[in-house]
Amino acid sequence: MKTAIVYYSKHHGNTKKLMDAISEGHDVTAIDASQVSKADLSGYDLVGFASGIYYSKFHKSVLQFAEQNLPENKDVFFLYTYGAEKKGYTKSIAEAVNKHHANILGEYGCLGYDTFGPFKLIGGIAKGHPDEGEIQQAVTFFNGLMQHKRK
Ligand SMILES: Cc1cc2nc3c(=O)[nH]c(=O)nc-3n(C[C@H](O)[C@H](O)[C@H](O)COP(=O)(O)O)c2cc1C
């Protein structure tokens, strides 16, 4: 089972912590959307999009990458971290993959340490996140996807 994860995790590497944990023991290729703008994803069974939330969306490099590189009808999933819980953070990435008729298998999102703007003055919010429990939940989520794909 070959998986590619296209990611952007620059603020504190929060999302990358989830990614690294789920990748262990699996055949996962990580593609940093801030470094790479083009890749052939046709040989992957599953494509993940992972990002910190920036202005209520996945980072624009990940959105652009999805629009430009995702082959038609792929199985995809989303992984993300945010400073404050709110609904709708995956709307933008869902719209991008839907342009390619992707099959969205699921998503996992959790808190991530955030020192953006004024939050820096108060030492940041969501300190200590993602924590061990959240990282483990991401692993459980991904293992579930793997099982679903093997059926
Ligand atoms: C420029 C910027 C904009 C952000 N916008 C939001 C936002 O709209 N909503 C939110 O909950 N968190 C927001 N955050 C916090 C990040 O989503 C959070 O810290 C995330 O865990 C960062 O992930 P990363 O370390 O993987 O890049 C923002 C952070 C930055 C730096």
The ligand as a Tripos MOL2 file, in Angstrom:
@<TRIPOS>MOLECULE
LIG
   31    33     1     0     0
SMALL
NO_CHARGES

@<TRIPOS>ATOM
      1 C1         -0.2250   33.0050    9.7990 C.3       1 LIG1
      2 C2         -1.0010   32.0450   10.6880 C.ar      1 LIG1
      3 C3         -2.3920   31.9630   10.5710 C.ar      1 LIG1
      4 C4         -3.1200   31.0840   11.3970 C.ar      1 LIG1
      5 N1         -4.4880   31.0000   11.2610 N.ar      1 LIG1
      6 C5         -5.1980   30.1830   12.0740 C.ar      1 LIG1
      7 C6         -6.6210   30.0930   11.9760 C.ar      1 LIG1
      8 O1         -7.2580   30.7350   11.1380 O.2       1 LIG1
      9 N2         -7.2760   29.2740   12.8500 N.ar      1 LIG1
     10 C7         -6.6150   28.5310   13.7930 C.ar      1 LIG1
     11 O2         -7.2480   27.8070   14.5610 O.2       1 LIG1
     12 N3         -5.2520   28.5630   13.8920 N.ar      1 LIG1
     13 C8         -4.5400   29.3690   13.0590 C.ar      1 LIG1
     14 N4         -3.1750   29.4050   13.1610 N.ar      1 LIG1
     15 C9         -2.4970   28.4740   14.1040 C.3       1 LIG1
     16 C10        -1.9840   27.2170   13.3780 C.3       1 LIG1
     17 O3         -3.0070   26.6150   12.6030 O.3       1 LIG1
     18 C11        -1.4890   26.1720   14.3900 C.3       1 LIG1
     19 O4         -0.4780   26.6910   15.2110 O.3       1 LIG1
     20 C12        -0.9970   24.9220   13.6290 C.3       1 LIG1
     21 O5         -0.7880   23.8890   14.5580 O.3       1 LIG1
     22 C13         0.2950   25.1870   12.8610 C.3       1 LIG1
     23 O6          0.6840   24.0120   12.2290 O.3       1 LIG1
     24 P1          2.1930   23.7130   11.7730 P.3       1 LIG1
     25 O7          3.1040   23.8860   12.9570 O.co2     1 LIG1
     26 O8          2.1240   22.2920   11.3000 O.co2     1 LIG1
     27 O9          2.4820   24.6720   10.6420 O.co2     1 LIG1
     28 C14        -2.4330   30.2770   12.3510 C.ar      1 LIG1
     29 C15        -1.0230   30.3800   12.4610 C.ar      1 LIG1
     30 C16        -0.3190   31.2470   11.6470 C.ar      1 LIG1
     31 C17         1.1890   31.3300   11.7850 C.3       1 LIG1
@<TRIPOS>BOND
     1     1     2 1
     2     2     3 ar
     3     2    30 ar
     4     3     4 ar
     5     4     5 ar
     6     4    28 ar
     7     5     6 ar
     8     6     7 ar
     9     6    13 1
    10     7     8 2
    11     7     9 ar
    12     9    10 ar
    13    10    11 2
    14    10    12 ar
    15    12    13 ar
    16    13    14 ar
    17    14    15 1
    18    14    28 ar
    19    15    16 1
    20    16    17 1
    21    16    18 1
    22    18    19 1
    23    18    20 1
    24    20    21 1
    25    20    22 1
    26    22    23 1
    27    23    24 1
    28    24    25 2
    29    24    26 1
    30    24    27 1
    31    28    29 ar
    32    29    30 ar
    33    30    31 1
@<TRIPOS>SUBSTRUCTURE
     1 LIG1         1 GROUP 0 **** ****
